[in-house]
Amino acid sequence: MARTSAYHHGDLRAACLRAARELLEEDGSAALSMRAVARRAGVSPTAPYRHFPDRRTLVSAVAAEGYRELAGHLAAAHPSPSTPGELAAVAVAYVRFALDHPALFRAMFAEACDPESEERVSATEVLADYVRDVIRRAFPGADPEALWTPVWALVHGLAFLHLDGKLDASTPDVVAAQVRAAVLALLAESPALSRGSDAGGR
């Protein structure tokens, strides 16, 4: 009754997103369908279509929520990282988010989404801007536009390697040590990053 009441009070969109995330966390993306979301939200099978024309737009809205939460999680790990060590701490937080929210993380990056979803595009840009700002602060002598993509790619790859069981994820300490070592090794071996770090007096 509570879910139906929420629908009648104009909270249908939020109820559908809540239901979609519950389904993702319980059974993965295979369980996520418009009909399943309607059933979980306690509304008619056609009700979700008022806000989401199809599954792809629903996934896009869920992904947008995930991007915003991830950006907040990274900022909480360190509000303004400016050294390689602080950057490594943010990388650890990124991988930790993926491991703590595996179904949501896969929906964010592995599910087909709506490329015209303004909400998703905007949330993705917030995350990308955060990574650019991290590079800009940590390596003031380097080109953030040239470096943010490979740095993100490394951390993102580490997240999926841990998720897929290719790297040891048995304990948070093991994960943190692996991610920190990989990030610091990349920064030490990259001439561009080293020049940026030197220019910043480190």
Protein Blocks (a to p, Z undefined) as FASTA:
>chain_A
ZZmmmmmnopmmmmmmmmmmmmmmmnojmlpcfklmmmmnopafklmmmmmmbfklmmmm
mmmmmmmmmmmmmmmmombgcbfklmmmmmmmmmmmmmmmmmlmmmmmmcccdfklmklm
mmmmmmmmmmmmmmmmmmmmbcfklmmmmmmmmmmmmmmmmmnopacckbmklmmmmmmm
mmmmmmmmmmklmmmmmmnoZZ
